[in-house]
Amino acid sequence: MSKLRQRLAREEGFTLIELLVVIVIIGILLAIAVPSYLGFRERANKSAAQANLRAAVPSAEAFYSENNTYVAMDAAAMRAFDSGLSPDVAVTSVSATCYNLTSTKAGFTYYFKGPGGTVVAAAPAAC
């Protein structure tokens, strides 16, 4: 017990070399983790924009089934059918038989031309 007290009584710390080694190890771990995190965040934003469009399609189809046209459809009208519709979704053009939706999330924009379309990265032709 006295040896433990003597060891604790001495004021010793880490050497400069030990501190530098720890800093280098932390730097290496950050160099690996940061690019991985940024890539994950980018994929998540792309997926969120695409999922927002897919979630908006049932609202657009519900609007059509109630009105037999897409002409007066806008984001507010779609929110009447689905209050959880993302604010990132916008109606860009409509006609009596088709509609275009757009979703932008953190700089990534995706498009959907319906009915029966698919989510694409290039803007489709207007209705």
ABEGO torsion letter per residue (X at the ends): XAAAAAAAABBBBBBAAAAAAAAAAAAAAAAAAAAAAAAAAAAAAAAAAAAAAAAAAAAAAAAAAAAGBAAABBAAAAAAABAABBAABBBABBBAABBBBBBBBGGBBBBBBOBGBBBBABBBBBX
